[in-house]
Amino acid sequence: MGIQLPPLFESRMRQWLGGEYEEFIASYDRSRYAGLRVNTLKIGLDEFRASSPFALRPIPWCETGFYIDENERPGKHPYYHTGLYYIQEPSAMEPVEALRVSPGDRVLDLCAAPGGKSTQIAAKLRGEGVLVTNDISMERTKALAKNIEMSGVRNAVVLNETPERIAEKFPAYFDKILVDAPCSGEGMFRKDPDAVRQWEKHSVEVCTVMQRDILDTVASMLAPGGRIVYSTCTFSPEENEAMIALFLARHPDFVVGELPHSPLFAPGRPEWTAGLIESGGGLSPLLHQAAEDGEPPLSSRPEALAQTARAARIWPHLAEGEGHFVCVLEHTGEQAALSGSAAASPGPVIGAGEPRPAESPAGLRRTGGPAAPGRTSDRGASPRREDKSARQARGRRKDAYIREEASEESVRRVCLDFLAAQLTAPLRGTLLISGGYAYACPVEPERLRGLKVRRSGFQLGMVNAGGRFVPSNALAAALTPGESVRSVNLSSSLPEAVSYLKGETLTFGEERICRADKADSKGYVLVAIDGCSAGWGKWAAGVLKNEYPAGWRWNG
C-alpha cells in the first residue's frame, strides 16, 4: 500500500468493519477516480455529451456527473474556462443530490469554498430563487466567488461570515441548507496524502465541537418544513451518526429523512455509536458537554440513534469514489405558504429596449460613495491626489476592477445606461451599489448590512475614473450570445480561442460580429467559444482589445 495510514485509524477501522476490513484497505491501492459535473446553466446535458472532448462514463448517483480518465487534463481545455463543467470528486456530488433543490428555493451553502457544491445547487435553481453561499475563510472565498462567476450564476450572494452572524440576518429564511461540515477528513486519505498528515491536527474531538455548534445554528435559519443535508468526508461515527443523534435529542422538531440509497451506498451505522456509548470511549467529550447542558443521556433516546441508519455512507471499496457520509434532516413543521423566490420576487434591473437615462454623468465625484456592507469608509470629502505608486498599491488591495470610489448615484446611472445599450434582455434582482460596484442582488439588501460580504449578488461591473462603465466578467459569463447586442464566436479547435483566454489581442473583420438590429460594430463584444460565453472584448477597426481578466487567464 502506497499510503501510510495512521495506526490508530487502521485499528478503529479494523474493529468496525470486521470482515470488510481487508477489502477496504485494498481500495487504497487502487487509483482514485476523477470526475466532472456538467454545468446545465450554460449547456444542455445532451449537447455536452455530443461535444465533450473527453470519454464520459456516468456517475450513478448524479445525472450531470461523469467519470473521466484520471490522466485527462480537463482544466486545460477552453470549455473549463467557459464554465461548461466543474471538476469534482464523484462522491462529493451526492450531498446536493440529497438536498433535492427545486427552482425558486432559498438555499444556504454554509461551508462552501471552493464552490463545487454551490455551483451544483445553482444549476438546480436554474436562475430562480436565492443562493447564499458562505465560507468562514476570507482567502477561500476568492476561489468561491470566482467559481460562482465562471459558472454564470445570477442569483447568488457570497459571504465570509460565521454561522451565528448569518443566523441573525436570516432567521427561518431558507428552504434548504447544506452543511458540508469541517471534519477530520478520513475519507480523503486516498485522494489527498496531506489529509493523512493533518488527521491528528484536525482531531475528531476538535471537529465535533464545531459540527455541534454549526448544526444548532443552522436549525434557526431553516424555514418550517425545510431540509438540511449534513455531510462529511470522514468515517468517524463521532462526527457522523453520533452528531446526528445528539442533534435530534436537542431538536425534537427534526427527523432523519429518507435518502434513496444507491445500491452502491451503505446505510448509516448506529451500532458503532452505541458501542462507543457502552464502552465509554470516543464519545466522552460530546456526552460530557451534553450532560452539562442538561440534555437527557443519549442512551435514553434510542429512537434518535436508530434513525441514523437512514443516512448513507459511501465507501471506497463499494463505490467508485472517496469516503462520504450524507444525512437528510427534515423539519416536521408545516411548510410556509410562501417560500423560495415567491416570498421575495425581485424585479428586473432594466428591461431590453427601455429608454436610457436622459444623461450620464460627465465625471465621478471622488467624495466616496457608500462603503461595502460590513465596512466603513474613512475617505474625506476632498481627498488629496495620490501619486501613481500609492494608487497602484491601494488598487491591489481592492477587487479586480475598482480603483476609485464613486458616488452611488453615479454608478447607478452609468450602469443602467450601459445595460440598456448593451443587453437585449432584462436582468432580475435589485440594483445594489456597494463599494463602487453594481450588483443585481437576489435578497433584500438590508439583510446584508453589517455582514462581511464578498459579493452582494450578481456582479454587473463598476464605473472607472473616467466615468465609463466597465462590465464585469461575471456579467459576460452569465449571458448567452443572444443577450448581448454584439457577440463573436470563436472555435475551440482553432488557436484563437486559447489566444483570447491568454489575454491576447485578436484581429478580425466586422463581418464576424453578430449584431442586434441597428447596433454599431464598435464597442463591447461578448466573446463566446463554441457558442458559450467566456468574456468581453472591445472591437474597433478590425481589432478586438481583450478584456478577459488577468486572474482568469489560461496559464498553460
C-alpha positions in Angstrom: 0.0 0.0 0.0 1.5 3.3 -1.1 -0.3 5.4 1.6 1.0 5.2 5.2 -2.2 5.3 7.2 -2.2 6.3 10.9 -2.1 3.2 13.1 -4.9 4.4 15.3 -7.1 4.9 12.2 -6.3 1.4 11.0 -7.1 0.0 14.4 -10.5 1.7 14.5 -11.5 0.7 11.0 -10.4 -2.9 11.6 -12.7 -3.0 14.7 -15.7 -1.5 13.0 -15.5 -3.1 9.5 -14.7 -6.6 10.7 -14.9 -8.9 7.6 -14.9 -5.9 5.2 -11.7 -4.5 6.5 -9.3 -6.3 4.1 -11.4 -5.2 1.1 -11.5 -1.6 2.5 -7.7 -1.5 2.9 -7.2 -2.9 -0.5 -9.0 0.1 -2.0 -6.1 2.3 -1.1 -4.0 0.5 -3.7 -6.5 1.4 -6.5 -6.2 4.7 -8.5 -8.5 7.5 -7.3 -11.5 8.3 -9.5 -11.7 11.6 -11.5 -14.9 13.3 -12.3 -16.6 16.3 -13.8 -20.1 17.7 -13.5 -21.8 19.4 -16.4 -23.0 23.0 -15.7 -26.5 23.0 -17.1 -26.8 26.7 -16.6 -24.6 27.0 -19.7 -25.1 23.9 -21.8 -27.6 21.1 -22.1 -26.6 17.6 -21.0 -27.1 16.0 -24.4 -25.3 18.8 -26.1 -22.3 18.4 -23.8 -22.3 14.7 -24.3 -22.2 15.3 -28.1 -19.3 17.8 -27.9 -17.3 16.5 -25.0 -13.6 16.3 -25.6 -13.3 13.5 -23.1 -14.7 10.0 -22.9 -17.5 10.1 -20.4 -18.9 7.4 -18.1 -22.0 8.2 -16.0 -21.7 8.6 -12.2 -24.7 6.6 -10.9 -25.9 9.0 -8.2 -25.6 12.3 -10.2 -27.3 12.7 -13.5 -25.0 15.5 -14.6 -21.8 13.8 -13.3 -19.3 11.7 -15.3 -16.2 9.8 -14.6 -13.2 10.7 -16.8 -9.8 9.2 -17.2 -7.6 10.4 -14.4 -4.9 11.2 -17.0 -7.1 13.7 -18.7 -6.5 17.4 -18.0 -10.0 19.0 -18.1 -8.6 22.2 -16.5 -6.6 22.7 -19.7 -9.4 22.9 -22.1 -11.3 26.0 -23.3 -14.6 24.5 -22.1 -13.3 24.7 -18.5 -12.7 28.4 -18.9 -16.2 28.9 -20.3 -17.7 27.2 -17.2 -19.2 24.3 -19.0 -18.2 21.9 -16.3 -16.8 21.7 -12.8 -14.0 19.3 -11.9 -15.4 17.4 -8.8 -14.7 14.3 -6.9 -17.6 11.9 -7.7 -18.7 11.2 -4.1 -18.9 14.9 -3.4 -21.7 15.2 -5.9 -24.1 13.2 -3.7 -24.9 15.8 -0.8 -26.5 18.3 -3.2 -28.5 15.5 -4.9 -29.8 14.6 -1.4 -30.8 18.2 -0.8 -33.4 18.0 -3.6 -33.2 21.6 -4.7 -36.0 23.0 -6.8 -36.2 26.2 -8.9 -37.4 29.0 -6.6 -35.9 27.6 -3.4 -33.9 29.7 -0.9 -30.7 27.8 -0.3 -27.8 28.2 2.0 -24.4 26.5 1.4 -22.7 27.3 4.7 -19.2 25.8 4.3 -19.0 26.3 0.6 -15.4 27.0 -0.7 -14.1 26.3 -3.3 -17.7 26.2 -4.7 -18.3 22.8 -6.3 -21.5 22.1 -4.3 -22.7 25.8 -4.7 -22.4 25.6 -8.5 -24.3 22.3 -8.4 -27.0 24.0 -6.3 -27.1 26.9 -8.7 -27.7 24.7 -11.7 -30.6 23.1 -10.0 -32.1 26.5 -9.1 -32.0 27.4 -12.9 -31.7 31.1 -12.0 -34.8 31.2 -9.8 -34.8 31.7 -6.0 -31.8 32.6 -3.9 -28.4 31.0 -3.2 -26.4 32.3 -0.2 -23.0 30.8 -0.3 -20.5 31.3 2.5 -17.1 30.3 3.8 -15.5 31.5 7.1 -12.1 31.8 5.4 -11.6 35.0 3.6 -8.8 33.5 1.5 -11.0 30.6 0.4 -13.9 33.0 -0.6 -11.7 34.2 -3.5 -12.0 30.8 -5.2 -15.6 30.5 -4.2 -16.5 33.9 -5.8 -14.6 33.1 -9.0 -16.2 29.7 -9.4 -19.7 31.1 -8.9 -19.0 33.8 -11.5 -17.3 31.5 -14.0 -20.3 29.2 -13.8 -22.7 32.0 -14.9 -24.7 32.1 -11.6 -27.0 35.2 -11.5 -28.8 34.6 -8.1 -26.1 34.1 -5.5 -24.7 36.2 -2.6 -21.2 35.3 -1.4 -20.5 35.8 2.3 -17.4 35.5 4.5 -19.1 35.1 7.9 -19.7 32.9 10.9 -22.9 30.9 11.1 -24.1 32.9 14.1 -23.8 36.2 12.2 -25.7 34.9 9.2 -28.4 33.5 11.5 -29.0 37.0 12.9 -29.9 38.3 9.4 -31.7 35.2 8.0 -33.9 33.7 10.8 -36.2 30.9 9.5 -35.4 32.0 5.9 -34.0 29.1 4.0 -35.9 26.2 2.4 -32.8 24.1 2.0 -29.4 24.2 3.9 -26.3 22.3 3.0 -23.8 21.7 5.8 -20.7 20.2 4.3 -19.1 20.2 7.7 -15.4 20.7 8.6 -14.2 17.2 9.6 -11.2 15.0 10.3 -11.1 14.1 6.6 -10.6 10.4 6.9 -12.5 9.7 3.6 -9.9 11.8 1.7 -6.8 9.8 2.7 -6.6 8.1 -0.7 -7.2 11.3 -2.7 -5.1 13.7 -0.6 -2.0 12.4 1.2 -1.9 15.7 3.1 -5.1 14.7 4.8 -3.3 11.9 6.5 -0.7 14.4 7.8 -3.4 16.7 9.0 -5.5 14.0 10.7 -4.2 14.5 14.3 -4.1 18.3 13.9 -7.8 18.3 12.9 -8.7 15.7 15.6 -12.2 14.1 15.9 -12.7 15.9 19.2 -11.9 19.4 17.8 -14.2 18.8 14.8 -17.2 17.5 16.8 -17.3 20.8 18.8 -17.5 22.8 15.5 -20.1 20.4 14.0 -22.3 20.6 17.0 -22.3 24.4 17.1 -22.9 24.6 13.3 -25.9 22.3 13.3 -27.5 24.1 16.2 -27.1 27.4 14.4 -28.4 26.4 11.0 -31.5 24.9 12.6 -32.6 28.5 13.4 -32.1 29.5 9.8 -34.4 26.8 8.3 -38.0 27.6 7.4 -40.7 25.3 8.8 -40.9 22.2 6.7 -37.4 22.7 5.3 -34.5 20.3 4.8 -30.9 20.3 6.0 -28.3 18.0 4.5 -25.4 17.2 6.7 -22.3 15.7 5.1 -18.7 14.9 6.0 -15.8 13.2 4.2 -14.9 11.1 7.2 -15.7 7.6 8.6 -15.7 8.6 12.2 -19.1 7.8 13.9 -18.5 10.5 16.4 -18.7 13.1 13.6 -21.5 11.3 11.8 -24.2 9.2 13.4 -23.4 10.4 16.9 -23.6 14.0 15.8 -27.0 13.5 14.2 -28.4 11.6 17.2 -27.3 14.3 19.6 -28.8 17.0 17.3 -32.2 15.1 17.2 -32.1 14.9 21.0 -31.8 18.7 21.2 -34.2 19.4 18.3 -37.3 17.1 18.6 -38.9 19.0 15.7 -36.5 17.3 13.3 -36.3 13.7 11.9 -33.9 11.9 9.6 -35.4 11.9 6.2 -35.4 9.0 3.8 -32.5 9.0 1.5 -33.0 6.8 -1.6 -29.9 4.7 -1.4 -27.9 3.9 -4.5 -27.1 0.1 -4.4 -23.5 1.3 -4.1 -24.1 3.2 -0.8 -24.2 1.6 2.6 -26.6 2.7 5.4 -25.6 4.5 8.5 -24.1 2.5 11.3 -25.9 3.5 14.6 -24.5 0.4 16.3 -21.0 1.9 16.1 -22.1 4.9 18.2 -24.0 2.5 20.6 -20.8 0.6 21.1 -18.9 3.8 21.9 -21.5 4.7 24.4 -21.3 1.3 26.1 -17.5 1.3 26.2 -17.3 5.0 27.3 -14.7 5.6 24.6 -14.6 8.2 21.9 -17.9 10.0 22.7 -16.9 11.1 26.2 -16.3 14.8 25.4 -19.6 15.0 23.5 -21.6 13.3 26.2 -20.0 15.3 28.9 -20.9 18.5 27.2 -24.5 17.3 26.6 -24.8 16.5 30.3 -23.5 19.9 31.3 -26.2 21.4 29.0 -28.9 19.4 30.8 -29.7 17.2 27.9 -31.0 13.7 28.5 -28.4 10.9 28.1 -28.2 9.6 24.5 -28.8 6.1 25.9 -32.3 7.3 26.8 -33.0 8.3 23.2 -32.6 5.0 21.3 -35.1 6.2 18.6 -32.8 9.1 17.8 -29.8 6.9 17.2 -31.8 4.3 15.3 -32.9 7.0 12.8 -29.3 7.4 11.7 -29.5 4.1 9.8 -31.4 6.1 7.1 -28.2 8.1 6.4 -25.8 7.0 3.6 -22.2 6.0 3.9 -20.1 6.0 0.7 -17.2 3.6 1.0 -14.2 3.5 -1.4 -14.4 -0.4 -1.6 -18.1 -0.3 -2.5 -18.4 2.7 -4.8 -16.2 4.4 -7.3 -15.5 7.4 -5.1 -13.9 8.6 -1.9 -15.4 8.2 1.6 -18.5 10.3 2.5 -21.4 10.4 5.0 -24.7 12.0 4.0 -27.8 12.6 6.2 -31.0 14.4 5.5 -32.6 16.3 8.4 -36.2 17.3 7.8 -38.2 19.9 9.9 -41.5 18.5 10.9 -43.3 21.8 10.9 -45.8 22.9 8.2 -44.1 24.5 5.2 -44.9 28.2 4.8 -47.3 29.2 2.1 -44.7 31.5 0.6 -41.3 30.1 0.1 -38.5 30.3 -2.4 -38.4 33.3 -4.8 -42.2 33.8 -4.3 -41.6 35.4 -0.9 -39.2 37.9 -2.3 -39.8 38.4 -6.0 -37.0 40.7 -7.3 -38.0 42.9 -10.2 -35.9 43.5 -13.3 -32.9 45.7 -13.1 -33.5 47.1 -16.5 -35.6 45.9 -19.4 -34.5 45.5 -23.0 -35.5 48.4 -25.2 -36.4 50.7 -22.3 -35.3 54.3 -22.6 -31.9 55.1 -21.5 -31.4 57.7 -18.7 -31.6 61.2 -20.1 -27.9 61.9 -19.5 -24.8 60.2 -18.0 -22.6 62.0 -15.5 -19.6 63.7 -17.2 -17.3 62.5 -14.4 -17.4 60.9 -11.0 -17.2 62.6 -7.7 -14.4 61.4 -5.5 -16.1 62.1 -2.3 -16.7 58.4 -1.6 -19.9 56.5 -2.1 -21.3 54.1 0.4 -18.9 51.5 1.7 -19.4 47.8 1.1 -21.7 46.1 3.7 -19.8 45.5 6.9 -17.1 48.1 6.1 -16.8 51.8 6.7 -15.2 54.5 4.6 -12.6 56.8 6.1 -12.2 59.0 3.0 -12.9 62.7 3.4 -15.0 64.9 1.2 -11.9 66.3 -0.6 -9.2 63.7 -0.6 -5.8 64.7 -1.8 -4.4 63.3 -5.0 -2.4 60.2 -4.6 0.8 59.6 -6.5 0.9 56.7 -9.0 2.6 54.2 -6.7 0.1 54.9 -3.9 -2.8 54.4 -6.3 -1.3 51.1 -7.6 -0.8 49.8 -4.0 -4.3 50.7 -3.0 -5.7 49.2 -6.2 -4.0 45.9 -5.5 -5.8 45.7 -2.2 -9.2 46.0 -3.9 -11.0 43.7 -6.2 -10.1 43.2 -9.9 -11.5 46.4 -11.4 -12.2 49.1 -8.8 -9.6 51.9 -8.4 -11.6 54.9 -7.2 -14.8 55.1 -5.2 -17.7 56.6 -7.0 -20.9 58.1 -5.7 -23.8 55.6 -5.5 -25.9 57.7 -7.9 -23.1 58.0 -10.4 -22.6 54.2 -10.5 -26.3 53.6 -10.7 -26.9 55.9 -13.6 -24.0 54.8 -15.7 -24.8 51.1 -15.0 -28.4 51.5 -16.2 -27.2 53.4 -19.2 -24.8 50.6 -20.2 -27.2 47.8 -19.6 -29.9 49.5 -21.7 -27.5 50.0 -24.5 -25.7 46.6 -24.3 -28.2 44.0 -23.4 -31.3 42.7 -25.3 -33.0 41.1 -22.2 -33.7 42.3 -18.7 -31.8 41.2 -15.6 -33.6 40.2 -12.4 -32.8 41.4 -9.0 -32.5 44.6 -7.0 -29.8 47.0 -8.3 -27.4 47.4 -5.4 -24.4 49.7 -5.4 -21.7 48.6 -3.0 -18.1 49.7 -2.8 -18.3 51.2 -6.2 -19.6 48.1 -7.9 -23.1 47.5 -9.3 -24.9 44.2 -8.4 -28.2 42.5 -9.2 -28.9 41.5 -5.6 -31.3 38.5 -5.1 -32.1 39.2 -1.5 -33.4 42.2 0.4 -30.3 44.4 0.6 -30.9 45.3 4.3 -30.2 41.6 5.2 -26.6 42.2 4.1 -25.9 45.2 6.2 -23.3 44.5 8.9 -22.2 41.3 7.3 -18.8 40.6 5.6 -19.9 40.3 2.0 -17.6 39.1 -0.8 -20.2 39.5 -3.5 -23.5 41.3 -2.9 -25.1 39.4 -5.7 -24.6 39.1 -9.5 -21.8 41.5 -10.1 -22.5 43.7 -13.2 -19.4 45.9 -13.2 -18.1 49.3 -12.0 -17.6 52.8 -13.2 -14.0 53.8 -13.8 -12.3 57.1 -13.0 -13.2 58.3 -16.5 -16.9 58.0 -15.8 -17.4 54.9 -18.0 -19.0 51.6 -17.0 -16.7 48.6 -17.0 -18.7 45.4 -17.2 -17.6 42.5 -15.1 -16.5 39.2 -16.5 -19.2 37.7 -14.2 -21.8 39.5 -16.4 -20.2 38.1 -19.6 -20.0 34.6 -18.2 -23.7 34.6 -17.3 -25.1 35.9 -20.6 -25.9 34.0 -23.7 -24.6 35.5 -27.0 -28.1 36.5 -27.9 -28.5 38.6 -24.8 -25.7 41.0 -25.9 -26.1 43.4 -28.8 -22.7 42.4 -30.1 -21.1 38.9 -29.9 -18.4 36.9 -31.7 -18.0 33.1 -31.7 -14.5 31.5 -31.5 -13.8 27.9 -32.3 -12.2 25.7 -29.6 -10.5 23.8 -32.4 -8.5 26.9 -33.5 -5.7 28.8 -31.8 -7.8 31.9 -31.5 -9.8 30.5 -28.5 -6.7 29.9 -26.4 -5.2 33.2 -27.6 -8.3 35.0 -26.2 -8.1 33.1 -22.9 -4.5 34.1 -22.6 -5.4 37.7 -22.8 -4.1 38.3 -26.3 -5.4 40.8 -28.9 -7.4 39.3 -31.8 -7.8 40.8 -35.3 -10.9 40.1 -37.5 -13.3 42.0 -39.6 -16.7 43.2 -38.6 -18.4 40.5 -40.7 -17.7 38.1 -37.8 -19.6 40.1 -35.3 -23.2 39.2 -34.7 -25.2 42.3 -34.1 -28.7 43.2 -33.0 -30.7 45.4 -35.4 -29.0 48.8 -35.9 -26.2 48.1 -33.5 -22.8 49.6 -34.4 -19.9 47.1 -34.7 -17.7 49.2 -32.5 -17.9 48.7 -28.7 -18.1 45.9 -26.2 -18.4 42.4 -27.8 -19.4 39.3 -25.9 -16.9 36.6 -26.8 -18.1 33.1 -26.9 -16.3 29.8 -27.5 -18.3 27.2 -29.4 -21.4 29.2 -28.6 -20.8 29.5 -24.9 -19.9 32.9 -23.4 -16.4 33.4 -22.0 -15.8 37.2 -21.5 -15.7 40.6 -23.1 -13.7 42.3 -25.8 -13.8 45.8 -27.3 -13.8 45.8 -31.1 -12.8 48.8 -33.3 -11.3 48.9 -36.8 -10.7 45.2 -37.0 -9.0 44.8 -33.6 -10.6 43.2 -30.6 -9.0 44.6 -27.4 -9.0 41.7 -24.9 -11.0 42.3 -21.7 -10.6 38.8 -20.2 -9.4 39.4 -16.6 -5.9 38.6 -15.6 -6.9 36.3 -12.7 -8.9 34.1 -15.0 -6.4 33.7 -17.9 -5.1 30.5 -19.4 -1.7 29.6 -17.8 -0.8 26.6 -19.8 
